[in-house]
Amino acid sequence: MSALPLGKMGLLNQTETEVSDESHDFESSLDDATGRHSEYIGDKFDHEQFEVETPFHRIIDAQPQSTLHGQTNPLPSHFLGKGYVVNSYFVCRLRYLMYCMAFIDCVGIAAFWFTDSIDDGGIYVEDASASMSFRRASCVAHGNCSNSCETIVVYGSLIYHMLPLVILIGLPASGWRIFEPFERVEPSANTFSQFSQNEESRRLIENHESNEAGSSDQPTRVLTSVNSIAESSIQMHSKIAGKKQNTTKLRRTAFLQICELIAVLVLWINFLIMLYYVYALFHGDALECDYAQVQLYVDLAVIPFVLHFVELCYFFRYREHIKMQLGAFHEEDQTGGLKSAFAKTFHPRRLCQSESSSFVRNTRKALYKAAELENFRHLSSTLVTAQERLGRKFASRMYSNPKLRLFLFSKSKKNPLHAAAANGNVQMIDVLIHAGIGVNSLDKVARMRLSTGDVFLYFAKFFISDPVPSDTATSIYRTTLVTPLHCAVYMNQIEAVKALIAHGADVNKCAKSSNSNHVVPPLFIAENTMIVRLLLEAGANHLLVPDPGHQNTLTALQLAYLSDNILLAQELEKWGGDVALTPLHAAAGANHDVMVRKLLKRKADPNSLGEFGYEGLHRRTPLHWAAVNNASSSLLELLTGGGNPNFQDRLGRTPLHWAASLGSTECVLLLLQNGADCRIRDVFSMTPMLCGGRARLGNNALINHLIKYGADINDCTLTGDTALHLAVKEERLETALSLIACGADMHKVNQHGFRPLDNTTSTKFQFEMKRASGYRDVLLKATPTHAAFALKLKDSLERMNITAWQMDHDESKILDDTLWREKLVRDIASTSIVIAVITQDFTLSEPCLRELATAKEVGTPVMAVSIEHARIGDDLQVYLYTRQVVPFESAIVASHPDTPTAQDRLLGEDHTDLKSVSYLYDETRYEAQFRLLLDGVRDEIEKQRKGQIQKQLSHNQTAMFESTLRGHTMFDSLVGSHTSFISNREVIVGSELDYPNSESTSQISGDSYRSDPAEKKYIFIAHGDCHRAFVRNLHERLSSCGYAVIVDGGTLKDLPEASNMKERIQVSKNAILGCATCIVIVSERTAKNELVSDQLAFAEDKQRPIFPVLLNDVKLNSSVLSLLSYRPLYHFTTNVGFTASLHQLMTRMREILPQEGM
């Protein structure tokens, strides 16, 4: 972020404390660290030297041999000719410039040495050292002053005499291979194989990660972790796609390093010459020389002076171009090796070191280099040897946290975990943590570089522009110690961040620094929204104010706005991010209840919105901050101190909204217990329950708390989405399952006709929701003897994320026939498709045929599979959705020896005594046949879903139009609607049509006619003493729905056989006068009844609402009755009510047939 540069924090330049030139010693240090070629007789470690075969060694030995096709022409041994020069960017420029400058310098040198003195018309100066002093010459009157000319000639000749330096800087572009800038390394077969196996390596590694052991024995955990990777026989040190594949650093030649020092020398000489000219303007008479040859000589010296900078620029560009061409994009990616060679030979400290100290030093260096270069093979072998020689807990001792000395200085531990985190190497992170390196360990990762290349770049940057400016910190007075998580976050290594968090990294651990502005947690340096989301989900405090009262009185949201990272700011605001407000806000968000109590005692306003009475950007109180951060202790203190739990921020959200949306169960309960209103809506019409639907980690306790205090779990937004809709849209599976477990309606639709299930394309998500709610896609129907095959088919369907179930016939023995038939209809109507397992005894099973008949009547399609070559007769074909049957006979190899034969099952009278049929399967053929069945099942499920959505859309549009006519708003109609797909299914049980038996049905059908309870309105039934059983049943059903019912002749269930007719007529008239509506039973018998006629005429005269119930007592046989008992009936008479009956029929038909098809 621009507001907090990482370079200043010490997170950009990941190099070593020592000069990088010593890194050429890497390979030798690895050998020293592994201990394979040396024997150690240390002061502290006297273990016997032995060779152990480990999984690390197997990685080393398993080197795939492969090469790439295509080879270039071999390079000349000594000189690269013209063809290489013309096909270059900077070689030709640097070479030809060197030739030009050499020619000019040679002319200048020859003019100086081979001409006469200045007084004699030449250029030569005999005493050059004396002429370099700035003295004022005493001239003869009317004569020239040769002494003043000598000074400028000497300084001009210095430019010409830099010819050797000019030639040396240009020699790397001369073509002579002895002057090459970088060493050439021929790629090996192993190097080629790393590229080709990169993707496979990463894929196999991920499969093995789940098998890593969690033993408490540290070395065993390391070996087990690497063993899972070694057994795959792959190169573990290959990097992820898109990153460089180097396993060793690029090495600069000694000549290039000499050229870098020479370039610095040229810069200093030019700088001194420039100072001379500036000084000469004000001192001495050096600029008063009148000799023409001197002026020409000096003026021409300006040309090579300027060309010196041009040559250095070409040298810099040439060096950078070749360096990056070879894969070294930063200075730390290359090495020279001069300093390490010198130190190894002459450094007295290292000469006096013991073998054990040398081993520890080499091990530390080898591990860091291997992690930095992602060389897993070397890292593995070094870890094994270190554990063998240094003990099990060597890592915790070797990589303890460094100390800040005088709050200014610190020495790096060269922690390899930081390098692995910065590179995003998850496998290395796992192994290093298992080896014992602390996941929250601190280290200094930005170190000073003192190589020749760095010295040259330091001075070159003053006149050479860098394509990508760097904010690398070079000051040793700004030491910053960071965790591996800081490194991974700054380098945008998402997988490394996940791995570190999984290993328990503290997402709120701040860095340690001599600069207080850099003492921040990883969230403050994140620039990737995915990483920010991972940190927040792990509990990062985005409301932290790191340095309150000083320069860094900022939150993560303010830094995002300062760096113009709008996406990051939006992500933080979704989680309740805010700007820094007051100390009370900060204490509340950090859950510092003691500080909150202290501030409240000092009269701090618990409902303050900002400092000094100002209103903050988001208008949030300390209660909001506590709810956002799940700070229950400080939340309780604020509520006790007078905090308003219903205070709404700028978005209209109360603390309860935020606590519910972020899944803070404890805060939700505290707020509800202290008066928080769970029915308040924000500016988006969202209640806390709806916000809870978007919670990342939903739980039953949070939802039950809201329901207990009055929240509606099926409450909806302006678009009709319930909390379950929102949870599905946000892909919050745990939240969705919690809502279903607490009673959320899975079939409620929004204004677009979509159920919650329809808001996701993930079949796994849908499957889990259906399984949790008991919703089923497929009903499997098989005879009891073939339940095993049906169970296998059920498992196969559920493996494809299709819910399936089998009817439990034991319930039919518990329930009476009417309830069982009603349940059967509801279950089959709510199923998308029925699969019948056709066997020889299928047609003999009365329950199977009855369920197929029910499925056909309710419109549920039926598909068939056969396993016994059973013949499908005409009586069975009429029930099947299609005559094409998926045969599974080819998948059955044999049956179990105890399995009854088909003949036994056909002849047996009592099928319950027969054993279940079990088969042996050819799984390949079974899968082939199952795929044929699966395609049809999926097509039918999708067809049913689309059909239901279309019907529901039509229903919603009609409901909204009617509510508009009644003066209700669209939102009222959505909130008050409890319509579901099942309630709008084409199936309406006959008994339910005539006798509403559910509370929801009674409310929908009876609210229009139910009177005020204070007026004691009731329904009057006129029957004329006919059809007593029907009237008794109707009376019971209406009473069970909550209606007051008076029956002509009495109000008891048992109607009287006879009564005083005169008194009865008077009572019935009084009842009609006081009733809300009158139901008249119309049949052949009541049509001839004078009592019914009189009561009907009286009700019409008194303008009572009349509901004629046409009763048809036609006798139906059992087969017709079975088919029609579950269907809605449409009653027509030839002389009355034809239009009304036709309207009911057409309304029903329009739901099934599109209007344009009529």
N, C-alpha and C positions, 0 to 999 in steps of 0.2 A: 504494500500500500504506500501511496505517496506520502501519507501523513506519518508513517512509521517505517522508514526504509529498513529492509532486512540486512542490508550490508552494514548498516550502523549497529545493528544488534549482533553482528558476528555470525550470520547464518548463510552468507553467500559464498565465501571463498573457503572451500573445504580442502585444506592442504595441511602440510605438516609444520611443526614448530621449527625443525631444523631446515636447512637449506635443501630445496628439492633435488639438488644435484646428487644427493646421496642415495636417491631412490634406485639408481642402477644396481645397488647392492641387494635388490629385492630377492632375486633368485637365490643368491648365496645365503641370505638371511633365512629364507625358507628352509634350505637344507640344514642350516644351523639350528633352526627352531624345531624341525622334525626329529633331529637327532639320529639320522640314519647313517651318517658318514663320520660321526665323531663319537668319542667316548668322553663322558663328563665325570670328573671327580670333584664335585662341588663341595663348598663349605657346609651347605645346608641340605643338599640332596645327594645321598650316596646310594641311590637305588641301583640295582644291577641292570645293566643295559641289555635289553632284549627286544626282539621284533615280534609284534603282535599282529595277527591278521584281523582286521576290523572291517566294518562296512565301508569306512572311509577308503581303506586300501582297495576294496573291490571297485569303488568308483574310479580310483586312479588307474586300475588295470583295465577297466572296461572302456577302452578307447575305440570308437568306431573308425574304421579306415575307409575313407571315401575321398574322391577328388572331383573337382568341377571340370566340365568340358570347356575347351578353348584355352589357348596359351598365346601370350604375346611373343614378339621376337626377342631373342636374348639381347641384353644390353651390352654395348661395347665395354671392354675391360678397362679402358683408360680415359677415353674421350668421347663425349656425346656430341655428335655432329650437327650439321645445319638443320636436319629434319626435326630434331628435338627443339631447336631454338625457334623456328618459325611457328611451331604449334604450341606457343606458350603466351601467357599474358604478361609476365614481368621479367622473364629471363632476357629477352631481347632488349627490353628497355634498360634494364640495369647494365647489361653488357655494353651496349653501344654508348650509354652515358659515361661508363667508365673509360671507354676508348677516347671519347671527346675530352673528358676532364684530364686524362693522362696527357693528351697532346698539348692542351693549354698549359698544364703545369710544367711540362718539359720545356716549352718555349719560355716560360717565366723563369725557370731555374737556369736555363742556358743564358738568358739575358742578364741574369744577376751575376753569374760566375765568369762568364766569358766576355764581358765588356769592360771598358775602362771605368775609372771613378766618375763620380757625378760631376766634379769640376771639369773633367776632360770630355764630358758629353756622354758618359756611360751610365751604368746603374750600380756598379759594384760599390759595396761599403766595406771598408777594411775592418773597422772595429764595430761589429754589430751590437755587442753587449752595451757599449757606451752609448750607442745611438738610441737604444731603447728607453733611456731616461728622458723624462719630459723637461728638458732644459731650454731656456730661451737663448738662441745664438746671437752673438755680436757681429753684425755685418758691416762690411766696408761700405762707405758712402757710394751710392749709385752702383752698387754691385749686388750680385745674388748671394744668398745665404745657403751654402751647401749643407751646413750642419742641420738646418731645419728640414731639409729634404731627406737626409739620411734616416731620420726616425720613421717617416711614413714609408720609405722604401723597405726598411727592415720588417715592419709589420705587414707590408704587402707581400714581401717574399715569404713570410711564414705561411701564407695561404698557398703559394705555389709549392712550397716544400712539404705540404701535406700529401704529396703524390703517393708515397708508399701506403699511407692509410687509405687513400682513395682506391688504390689497386687491391688492397686486402679486402675491403668491403665488397668490391665487385667480383672477386674471385669465385664465390659460390655460384655465380651465373656464368662462369667462363666455359663450362662444359667439362673441365677436368674433374674426374670422379674423386680425386684425392681431396678436393675442396668441397665436396657435397655437404649440405647443411644438416641432413638427417641420415641416420643409419638405415640401410635397406635390410628388411627382414623378409625372407621368403616365407609365404604362408604354408603351413603344414596341412597334412590331410585332416588332422584333428580340428584345425581351425575351419576348414571347409565344412566339416560335418556339423559344426555348431549352427551354421546358418540353416542347413537343410532340415535339422531336427528341432528347430526352435519351437515351433508350434506343438509338435508331439510331446516335447519335454514338458512344456507348461501344462498340457492337458493331463499327462500321466502323473505329474506332481500333485495336481489338485485331487486326483483320485486317491493318492496315497496319504494325503494329509489327514484324512479322517481316521487312519489306522495308527496314528502316533500314540504311544503309551503315555499314561499320566503318572508314572511312578514317582515317588518322592526321592528316589536315588538319582542325583543330578547326572552323573556320568552315564548311567543306564538310560536315562531319558534322552541324552544326546545321541547315544549310539542307536537307540530305537528310532529316533526321529530321522536320522540319516539313513538307517538301514531300509526304511520304507521307500526312500528315494533311490538308494543304490540298487535295489533289486530290479528296478525297471531298466537297468543297463542303458542309462542315458547320460548326457553331459549336463551336469547341474549348473555349471557356471555360464551357460549361454544366457544372454539377457533377453528381456522381453522385446517383442517386435517394435521396431522403430527406434531402438537405441543402439549405440555403438557396440561392437562385439569384441573390443580389445580386452585381452586379459593381461597385458603388460603395457607399461607406459612407453610412449614414443620417446626415443633417445636422440638428443641433439649431439652432433659431433663436436669434438674439442675445437675444431677450427671455427665452427659457427659461434661458439661461446667466446672465442678470441675476437671474432668480428663484432660481437655485441659490445664487448669492452672497448674496442677501437671506436665504434660508433659513439659511445659515450664520450670518449676522449675528443673526438672531432667536435661534438657539441660543445664541450667545455672550451676548446681552443677558439671556436667561432664566437662563443659568448665573450671571451676575454678580448678578442679583437673588436667586438662591438663596443665593449666598455671603453676601449682605447679611443675610438672615434668620438664617443660621447665626452670623454674627459678632454680630448684634444680641442674640443670646441671652446673650452673655457680656460685652458692652461697651455702655456708654451706657444711657440710660433710654428708648430709642425704643419699647419695648414696654409702657411704663407710662402711655400716653395713655388718658385716661378720657372723651374726647369721643365721644358715641354716633355722630354723623354721620361722624367719622373712622373709627371701627371698622367701620361699615357700608360706607364707601367702600373701605377696604382689603380687607375680607372679600369684597366683590364682585369685586375685582381678581383674586382667585384663579381665578375662572371663566375669563376670557380667558387667564390664565397657563396653565392646563391645556389650554385649547382651542388654544393655539399648537402644542403637541405633536401634538394630534389633526389639526390642519390640515397640519402637516408630514408626518404619516404618510399622509394622503390624497394630498397632493402627490407623495410618493414612489411610492405605489402607482399613481397615475394616470400618472406619468412612465414607470414600468417597464412598465405594461400597454400603453401606446401604443407604446413602444419595441420590445417583443417582438412586438406585433401586426404591426409593420412589418418583422420579421425580424432585428432586432438583439438578440441574446440576451445579449451581454456588452458591457461598457462600451467595449471596443476596437472594437466593430462600429459605433460612431457617432462623429461628430466635430462640432466647433463652428466652427473656422476663425478664431477671434479672434486667437489667438496667432501663427499663421502670417501672417495679414494684417499684424499689427503688426510682426513681424520682417522681413517683406518690404519694408515701407515705411521703418522706422527703424533696423533693426539695422546698426550701422556695419561689422561684419565682412563681412556679405553685400554691402554696398554697394561694398566694396573688392575683392571677389573678381573674378578674371579670368573670361573667358568659358569657358575650358577647365575651370577648377575648378568653375564653376557647372554645366557640362555633366556632369561626373563626379558631382557631388552629386545633380543631378536624375535622372541615369540610375540611381544606386543606389536612390534613393527610388522611382522609377517601377517598377523591377524588383521591389522588395520589395512594393509595394502591389499590383502585378498578381498576384504569387504568392499574397499573402495573400487577395486577393479572387477568386483563380482566374480571372483575366481573361486568357485565353490570347492573345487578339488583341493586346492592348496589350503583353504580355510578348514576343510574337514581333516586333512592330515595333520595340520598344526594343532587343532583342538585335541585330537587323539593323543598326540605326543605330549602336549602340555598336561593333560590329565594324568598320563602315565608318570611324568616326572615331577609335576608340581602339586599333585593331589586333586581331590574332588572339588574343592572350593577355591581353586586358584583364581577364577574369574572375579569373584566377589572381592578378593584381596587386591587383585591387580587393577581393577577398574572402580576403585572407590571414588567418591565425588571430590574433584579438586577444590582447593580453597582459594578464596580471594584474599590476597595479601595486601594490606593497607587499602582495601577496597579499590585497588587499581590494577594489580597484576595477578596473573594466574597462569599455570602451566597445564598444557593439554595432557590428558591421559591416553590419547589416541584410541578412543573407544570405538571398536568396530561396529557396534550396534547403531551408532549415529550415522556412520557411512552407509550401512545397509538400509537404514530407514530413508536416508536421502535418495538412495538409488531405487527405492521401492521394491527391494528384493525380499519377498515374503518368506521364502524358504530360509534364507540366511537369518532373518529376524527370528524365526521359530527356533532354529538351532542355537543361536547365540543366547536367547533367553533361557532355553533349556540347559545351556551350559552354565548358567548362573549369573549372567550379567543382568543387573537390575533394569527393569523396563522404564523406571523413572530416574535413572542415573543421569547426572549432569556431566557435561564436558564442554570444553572450549573448542569450537570447530572452526573459528576464523583465526588464522595464524599468519604471522609476518613471513613473507618470502624474501630471500636475499640472494636469489640466483642471478646470474649474469643477464638472463632474459628479462627478469623483473626490473633490474636496474636500468636496462635499456628502455623498457616500456615506460618506466616512470618518467624519464626525461623526454621520451618521444611524444608523450601525450600532449606536450605543450605546443607542438606544431603539427601533429598528425591527428586527424579526427578518427574516432573509433566508430565503426558502424553501429555497434550496440553499446551505448554508454553504460558503465558499470558503477555501482555504488559500493564497491568492495571497501571494507574498513581496513585500514592499515595502521591505525593508531593503537598502540599497546595500552593507552590510558583508558580505552573503552572496552573493557573485557566483559564478555557476556557468556554465561554458562547456560546451556540449554539442554532440554531432554531430547531423546530420539523422536518423540512425537512432534516437537517443534520442527525438526529437520524434515520429517515426512510431510507435514502440513505445508511448509513453505515451498517444498519441491513438488507439491501437487501430486503426491504419490497416494492415490486413493486406497489401493490394496494394502499398502504398508500401514496406513492409518487404521484400516479395519483390523489388521493383524495385531497392532500394538494395543488397540482398545480391547480386543479379545483377550490379550494377555494381561489386562488389568492396568493399563497406563492411566495415570491421573490426568484427566482432561482439563483440570483447573490448576495444575501445578504451574507456577510462574517461573520464568527464567530468573537467574541471579546475574546482576550486572552492576558495574560501577556507575552506570547511567540509569537513573530511576525511570526514565522514559521507556527503557527496554525491559522492565520487569513486568511482563505480561504473559498470560497463558496462550496456548496455541491458537485459540479462536481469534485472537486479535491480529494474527499474521496470516490468516486464511484468506484466500482469494477465489476459491472454488466453492460453488454452492453445494456440490455433493459432499465435499469434506465438511463444510459448515453444518450440513444436516447430520452427518455422522457424529460430529462432536456434540451437537445439541441433543441428539438422541441418547448419547452416552452421559448426559448430565452437565454439559458445559454451562457455566453461568454467563449468559450473554448480557446481563445487567451489571456486571462487575465494573467498578470504577477503580482502575489499578492505582492511580496516584492522586487521590482526592485532595483538592486544594492547591495543586501544582499544575505544571504544564499538561500532564497526561490525565486531566479530569475529563476523560472521554469514555464512552462505551463503544462496544463493537459496532453498533449501528452508526454512530457518528463517524468512525473511521471509514466505514463503507461509503458514506456520503462524501466524505472529504476526498476519497480516491475515485469518486464517480463510478463506483461499482454498484450500479442500480439493481442488478439481479441479486447480488449478495444482500443488499439492504432490504429488498422485498422478502427474501427468505427469512431474515432476522425478524422482520415485522410480523410474519406469520406466526412466529413463536413468541410474540409479545415483546419484541425488542423496543427499546426506548432510549431517549437521550438522557444524559446525566441531569438529575434534578436537584435533590436535596440530600443531606446526610441521612435523614430519616428514611428516604427511599432506598438508599444504598444499604443501610443496615437491615431494612425489611427484606430486600432481595437476597442478601447474604445470610439470612436467618440468624442474625446477631440479636437475639432476644434481649440480652443484657443492655446493649446499646440502645435498642428501641425503648426499653423501659426507662433508661436514663434520659433520653431525649423527651419522652412524654412527660416525665416528672418536671422537666424544665420548660413545660408549657408549649412544646412543639405541637402543631396542629396535625392530628392523625389523618385529616382529609386534605392536606396541602397538595397543591398541584404543581408547585415549582418554587424556586428560591425567591425570597423577598416578596411573596404574594403574587408573583407572575404565574401565568398558566402555561404549563408545558405543552410541547408539540402534540402529544397524544392525549392530554388531559387525564392523566392517570394518578391515582392516589397511592400511598405506600401499600395499601391493601392489594391493589392490582399487582404491584411488584412482588409481594409475598406470594400471591396466588400463582403468578406466572412461574416462579422458581420453586414452587412446592415448599415454601418456607413456613411450615405449620407452627413452629414456636413463635416466630415473630408475628404471624397472622393472629394468633390467639392474643398476644399482647396488644395489638392494634385494635382488635374487636373489644377487648376489655377497656381500652383507653378511649373508646368513643368512635372508632372507625365506622363509617357507613358501609354496610355490606352490599347495598343496592346502588352505590354510586356508579354512574355510567361514564365511560370514557368517550372520546370523540367518535368512536364507532358504535356507541350505544351499548358497549359490553360492560357488564358488572364483573367484579372479581370471580363470581361464580361461573360466568361464561368462560373465563380464562382457565380456571381450575378444571372445569369439565373438559374443555377442548384439549388440555395437556395431560389429562388422565391423573390428576392429583386427588386421589380418593380421600385422603385425610383432610385436605383443605376443603373439599366439597362438603364433607360432613360438618366441619367446624362452621363454615359459612351458613349452612342450612340450620344448624342448631342456634345460630345467633341472628336469625331473622332474614336471611337471604331469600328473595323471591325467585322461585325457579320458573316462573311464567313470564318474566320480563323478556321482551324481544329487542334485539339490537336494530341498527338501521337496515340490516338485510333480512329482518324478520326472523332472526335465529334465536331460539331459546337455548338455555343451557343444555337441555337434552339433545337438541340438534347439534350443538357444538360438540357434545360428547360423542356423537356419531363420527366425528372426524379425528377423534383421539387416536394417537399412534398405538397405544397399548390399552385397549379397553378392558374393563373388568366388571364382573357381575355386581360387586359391592358398590361401585360408583353409581351404576344405573339404578340399583335398588334403592340407594339413598335418595336419588332424585324422585323416583316413583313414590316413595314413602311420604315425601313432603309435597306431593301434589303434581308432579310433572306427568305429562301424557307421553307414553313411550311411542305412540303413533302420531304425535304432533308433526306437522309438515310445514314446509316453506311456501313461498308464493307460487312455486312451480309444482307443489304437491309432493315434494320429496320428503320422506320421513328420515329419521336418524339412520335407519337401516339402508335407505337409498344412498345417503351420503357416505356411510361406511364402505359400501360396495364400490362407489365411484372412486373413493380414495384408496381402494385396495387394502383396507384395514380388516384382515380376516379375523383377528382376535376380537376386535371391537364388534364386528358383525355377529360372530358366534355368541358373544356376551349379550347383545341385544336380543337375539333369537331366544337365548336361554331365559331372558327376563320377560318374554312375552311379546316381542315385536311381531307385527303382522307381516309375514313374508309375502303375502298375496296382495297387499294394498298397492294401488297403482297411483302414479302421478298424473299430471294433466296430459301427458303424452301417452298414457296407457301403458307405461313400463312398470313392471314389478322391480323390486330390488335385484332379483336375479338377472334381469335384462340389462343391467347397467355395467356388466363386465363381460369380457370375451374369454376370460380364463375359465376353462372347464374344471380345473382343479378347485378354483374358488367356488364355482357353482355347486360342485359335488359336495364340498364340505358344508355349505349352507343347507343344501337339501337334506343331507344326512343328519344335520343337527336339528332341523325342523320336522323331520319325519316325512318330507315330501319325496315322492318317488316318481321316476320317469317311466319305469317298465314294471308291469305286473307279470310274473312268471306263473303260468298255470300248467301243472302236471299232476298226474295221479300220485297218490301217496307212495306207491311202489317205486316211482322214478324221481323221488325227491333229491337223490344224490346227483343226478344229471342236472336237474334244475339249479341245485346249489353251485355246481361247477360253472354253469352258464351265468349265474348271478355274480360269482367272483370275477369272471372274465369281463362282464359289463362294468363292474365297479372299478376294475383296473383301468378301464377306458374313461373313468370319471362319469359314468352313467349310473344313477341310483336305480336299484332293482329290489323287489320284494316278492314274497310269496304269501298268499292268503292263509291265515291261521284258522283252520276249520274247527279248532277246539272252542273258539268263541261262540260258534253257532250252537254249541251244547249249553252254553251259559245264558245267552240272550234268547228272548222269545223270537218267534218267526218275524214279527213286524219290525222289531228293532234291528234284527240281523239283516233283513232285506234292505232297510234304509241305510244301514252302515255299508252294506255291499255296494249299493248304488253310489253313495258318496265316494267310497274309495276308488271304484272303477272310474267314476266321472273325473276324479282328480288325477288320473293316470294318463300319460300321453299315449301309451301303446301297451297292448297285451300280447305276450308271446305264449303260444300254446305249444306244449311238447306233445306231439301226436304219437301215441303208442297204440298197441293192439287193444288195450283195455280202456282207452280214453273215452270212447263212445259209451262204455258201460258205466261211466262215472256220472251220476246225476248232478253233483255239485259242479263238475267241470262244464257240463253242457249249460247249466243254469247261468254260470258266470259268463260264458261266451255269449249267451243270449242277452244278458244284461249289458255287456259291452257293446253289442250291436245296437241295442235300443238307445243307449245313451250317446252313441256316436264315437266311441273309442275304437280305433282301428285294432284289428287282430292280425298278427303274423304267426306263422306256424313253422316249427322245425320238427323233423321226423328222425327217429332213431331205430325203428324196428320195421321199416318198409310197410308201415300200416296203410291200409287202403282208406282213402278219404271219400266217404259216401256223400250222397246228396244232402243228408240231414246235417252233415258237418260243414259242407262247403258253403252253406248259406250264412254261416257265422264268420267265416274267414274274410279278412280284408282283401286278400289276394289269393288266387288259386296257385300261385307259385310258392312252393314249400322249399325251405333250405334243408337239404338232407345232410345228416351227420352220420349216416351209416358207415361211410368210408373211413371215418375217424375212429370207429370202434374196432379194436383188435379182437377182444374176447370179453366174455363176461365172467364174473366171479363164480367159482364152482357151486356155492350155496345159493346162487341166484335162481328164483323160480322161473320156469319157462313161461313163454307166452300162453301156452295151452293151459298150464296150471292157473294162470291169472284169469283166463277166459272162463274156465269151468268153475273156479272157486266162487262160492257164494259169499263167504265172509272175507273181504279183501284186507281187513285189518290184521288177520293172522298171517298174511304173507310177508316175507322179508323184503326189505328194500333192494332194488336192483342196483348192482354196481358193475362198472365196466372198466376195462383196460383200454387206454386211448393211444392212438398215434398222434402225438402232440403237433407234429408238422401239419398233418391233414386237418386236425381239429382247428388250428389257427387259421388255415386257409378258408374253411367253411365259416368260421366265426367272423372273419372279415367281410364275407358276403352278407351275413346277417347284420353286422354292425353298420354298414352303409345304409341299409333300409331303416334301421332303428333311428339313426341320426337324422335322416331325412324326415321321418314322421315327427320326431320331437321338434324339429325346427318348424315344420308345417303347422303343428298344433300351436306353437308359441306365436307365430305370426298371425294365425287366425284369431287367437284370443286377444292379441293386442289390437287388431282391427275392430273387433267387436267392442272392446273396452273404450277405444277412442270414440266410437259412435255413442256409446252410453254416456261418457263424460260430457260430450258436447251437448247432448240432450239435457243432462242434469244441470249444466251451467246455464243453458237457455231458460230452463224453468225457474232456476233460482234468481235469474235476472228479472224475470217477470214478477216474482214475488217480492222484489226489492232487496234481495240479498246480493252481496258482492261475490265476485269470483273466489276471493280468498275465503269467505265464510263457507262457501260450498265445498271448497277443498278441505278445509280444516274439519268440517262436520261430516265429511264423507268417510265411511268405513267400508267402502265397496271392495271386494276382492274378486279374484278370478273364479274362485270356487262358487261364490254366491251368485255369480253371473254366468255360471255354466249352463249349457243347454238343458241339463237334467233338472227337473223339479219333481220331487216325489209326490205322487198323487195325494197322499194323506197330508203332506205339507201344503199342497196347493189349496186344499179345502179347509184345512185346520192349521193355521199357523201355530207352530209349537216352539218358536225361539223368541227370545227377547228382542233381538234386532229386527225380526220380521214384524213382530207386533208393533214396535215403535214406528217402523216405516209405513205400515198399512193402517195403523190406528191413530196416529197423531192428529190427522186431519179431522177426526170425528170425536176424539176423546174430549170430554168437557172438563171444565175446571173442577177439581175435586171438591172444592167448597160448595159447589152447586149440586153435587151428588148425582151427576148425569149417568145414565145407564142405557143398555141395549135391550130392546123388547123383541121377543121372538114369538111370532104367531104361527101356530102349527095345526090348530083344529083337531087336536087329539090324534093326529096321524103321524106315523113314522117316529114313534117314541124313542127307539134306539138311536136313530140318527140325531134327533133333537138333543138327547142326553149327551151324546158324543160332542155335538157342536157346543153345547153349554159348557162342558168341561174344558174344551180347548180354549174357548174365549175367556173363561175365568182364569185359566192358568196363565194367560197372557196379561192379566191385570185388569181386565174390563169387568165392570159391574153389569150383570146380566139378569134380566127378569124374564121368565118363561111364562107364557100364557097358562094359567091354571096353577102356578106355584113357582118357587125359586129353588126348591130342593132338587137333588139329583134324581130322586125317584118321583116321577111325575104322578099326579093323582089319577086314579082310574075314573073317578066321577066327581062332580061337584054341583052345587046349586047354580044353574045356568044363569039366572037373572043376576045373582050376586057376582058371578064370574064375568058377565058382560060389563057390569059397572066397574069392576076392579080393572079389567083390561083397558077400558076407556081412560080411566085415571092414569094407568101406567103409560098409555100412548101419549097422553098430554105431557107427562114429565120426562119422557125418554129423549135421548139424544138422537137415536136412529131406530128404525124398525126393520127387522128381518122377517120376511114372509116366505114360508116354505111353499113352493109351487110344485104340484104333481097332479096326476090324474085324480087322486083321491081328494086333495085339498081344493082342487078347482070346483068340486061339487059341494064343498062344505060352506054353509051359509055363515058360520061364525067367522071363518077366515075372510069371506067376502065383506062382511060388515066391518071387521077390523081394518081391512085394507082401505075401504072407502073412508072410514073415520080418520085414518092416518093421512090420507091424501087431502081430506078437507082441512085438517089442522096443520097442513104443510110440514109434516114430519118427513125427514129423509127416509126413503124406502129402499131396501136392498132385497130384491126378489131372488131367492135361491131356488133354482130349477132343479128338482130332484128327479133323477131318472132311475127307476127301480127295475130296469131291464135285467134279465137273468143271463149271465155270461158263463161259458164253460171254463174249466180250470186253465186250459192252455191259453185262451184269449185273455183271461183275467191276469195270468202271469206276465203276459207281454204288455198289457195296458196299465197295470197297477202303478208303474213307475213313470208314466208319461202324463204331461198336462193334457187335460181333455177340454175340448172346445164345444160348448153346448149350443145347438141351433134348434129353433122351432120355426115352423113354416109361417106362423101368423103373428109373431111378436118377437121383438128383440133381435131381429136379423142383422140390422145395421151395427148394433153394439157388439154382437158376437163376431161379425165379420171384421170389425176394427181390431178386436183382440187377436184374431187369427192373423191378420195382415201385419200387425205389430210384431208378432212372433216370427213371421216369415221374412220380414225385412232384416231381422238380425242374422238370418242364415243366408239369404240370397241377396246379392247386391241389387240396388234399385234399378240400375240400368239393365239388369238381366231379366227383370220382370216383364 
